[in-house]
């Protein structure tokens, strides 16, 4: 195993960069508050083992990298979350497909562990040990092992991240870990096709998010989003509620505030708050400051001062 590394982030941008080797994802806060994300990771051969936690509700959107399969056991510490609109329950195991969509709702005080395993290794095990056709296992799904199997998987991952898993040190350790995980999930669920309405809603949110992020300085109306996505108002709101747990209007506001924070942190100019608010076309500086402080738990000027002091 590689040395265990621990990080604490108070910036979404920092957290996004840390996860960039696992998925191409955007984070956004669902509720107001000062963010704290903790991330702890190690590696067993080519398998990345990690745990993460967040103190406030968040959402993540984007896609996973195409060359790994990620397996995440669901414990009581993360069962209040949703993935692709599906409520997660303790003792389930989330199988996240290579290159697949990420629409995850993260509850307050969320704590989740996971293992990302190279796709070629999982395919070797599927083909050679179980006779499965290559790639047939890795559509996203929720597996339902027994409570004992799920508990063993959770404890194994926890022990690896804490540096106490001596069984996964030395030659072929990554194979032993991948074999154990494969055996836990292989016969516990069927990778059935998602209902068409869920696929449609994923497409609506993906297109709407793309449009919103391309127009943060000129925020689109609901009419604009309906025209761009081809979805009616009701379908648009249903899709956002199912996948992100918030309305398109709330998501737009959060995305613009997050972009303002990113620009404030990146700026080395005096009066950067006024410039950022103006460039993003926030109509009233006073209201912008109120909304910003409510969302992030500090004023825009405090963001400037706190991160300047940290440099």
JOHU-V944338 format. One line per field, one symbol per residue. phi: phi as a letter, one per 20 degrees, with the letter a starting at -180 (. if undefined). psi: psi as a letter, one per 20 degrees, with the letter a starting at -180 (. if undefined). A space follows every 10 residues. Layout:
# JOHU-V944338
phi = ???
psi = ???
This chain:
# JOHU-V944338
phi = .egfdccccd cfffffffef edbecddbfe cfqefbddcc bbcdmeeedb ccbcecfbcc cqcefedcdd dcfedffcfe ecclnefecg nfceddffme fdcdddeflf bcdacddggf fffffgffec mefgnfedff adecffgfff fffgffffff fendeffdco gmffffffff fgffdfdead efffggffff fffffffffg fffecfecgf efggffffem dfgfffffff ffedmbegff fgffffffff fgfffeedef lffffffffe mffcgffgff fffffdmbfg ffggffffff f
psi = qrqpppqppj phgggghhjh ihqnqpqqph rqrpqopppp qrqncipppr qqqpiqprqp qbqqqijqpp poporiijii rqpkippqqq irppopqpjr qonppprqkp oqqrpopphh ghhgggghhi jqppiiikqq roqmrrgggg gggghggghg hikjniilpa qjhhggghgg gghhihjirp mqqqqhhggg hghggggggg gghikhimpq rhgghgghij qrgghghggg gghikrrhgh ggghhhhhhg gghghiqkqq khgggggghj kphpgghghg gghhgijqrg hhgggghghi .
